Amino acid sequence: KLEFKAVVIGDGVTIGATAVVMAGARIGDHAIVSAGAVVTKDTLIGAGETWGGVPARKLKSAPAARVGSA
C-alpha cells in the first residue's frame, strides 16, 4: 500500500548515510538517526534523542535540562 504523508524534520537533525525515513515520521530538533536505520511510518522521535537499528528504536534519551543554567 502506497501512502503519502508529510515527514517533519526539526532543526539541527542529523540523519546518517543510507538511513530510511518512512511516511508520517516526525523527528524533533537536534535528534540523531544513525546510519542505516529504518524509521518506520508514523514514528515520533523526540527532540535530542538518538535512534538507530532496523527498525529504528531509541538508543539514547535526550539529555535532561540543567537546573539553573541560562
Secondary structure by P-SEA (a helix, b strand, c coil): cbbbbbbbbccccccccccccccbbbbccbbbbccccccccccccccbbbbbcccccccccccccccccc
